Amino acid sequence: MLLQEFPLHKKHSITTMFDNNGKIVQWYIDVCLVNGVDNEIPYLDDFYLDIILLPSGEVIQKDADKLKETFLH
């Protein structure tokens, strides 16, 4: 199961992933330019950089290379 949060006026969105027993597997955080709502559907303008937080406290950074490419070109 997934719970997605798109906080307005913030630069991130959070997807919480649960296993079949309702236990959190991970939080997936998208760093984005903006969150919004269009025709009652939430959206985000993704900045490519993603952060995964595991219940153990481990933090995994993803796609930092894509973010650098975007700003270098």
C-alpha positions in Angstrom: 0.0 0.0 0.0 1.1 3.5 -0.7 0.4 6.9 0.9 1.4 9.9 -1.2 1.6 13.4 0.2 2.0 16.5 -1.9 2.3 19.4 0.7 1.3 22.7 -1.0 4.0 25.4 -1.0 6.7 22.8 -0.2 9.6 21.6 -2.3 9.1 17.8 -1.7 6.6 15.0 -1.8 6.6 11.9 0.3 5.5 8.4 -0.6 5.2 6.1 2.3 5.3 2.4 1.4 3.7 -0.2 3.6 4.0 -4.0 3.6 0.9 -6.3 3.8 0.9 -6.0 7.6 0.8 -2.2 7.6 4.4 -1.8 8.6 6.4 0.9 6.9 8.9 -0.4 4.4 10.3 3.0 3.3 9.7 6.7 2.8 10.5 7.9 -0.7 11.0 11.6 -0.9 11.0 13.5 -4.2 12.8 16.8 -4.1 10.8 19.0 -6.5 10.4 22.5 -7.8 6.7 22.7 -6.8 3.7 20.7 -5.8 0.2 21.7 -7.0 -3.3 20.6 -7.9 -4.7 20.6 -11.4 -8.3 19.5 -12.0 -8.4 18.1 -8.4 -5.3 15.9 -9.2 -2.1 16.5 -7.2 1.1 16.8 -9.1 4.8 17.6 -8.6 7.4 19.2 -10.9 10.2 16.7 -10.2 13.8 17.9 -9.6 15.1 14.3 -10.2 16.8 14.1 -6.8 15.2 11.4 -4.7 15.9 10.3 -1.1 14.9 7.0 0.4 14.6 6.7 4.1 14.4 3.2 5.6 13.0 2.4 9.0 16.5 1.5 10.1 17.5 5.1 9.7 19.6 4.4 6.5 19.3 7.2 3.9 19.8 6.5 0.2 20.3 9.3 -2.3 19.2 8.6 -5.9 19.6 10.4 -9.2 21.9 13.1 -8.0 23.7 12.8 -11.3 20.5 13.6 -13.2 20.1 16.7 -11.2 23.7 17.9 -11.9 23.1 17.2 -15.7 20.0 19.3 -15.6 21.8 22.4 -14.2 24.9 21.9 -16.3 23.0 21.9 -19.6 
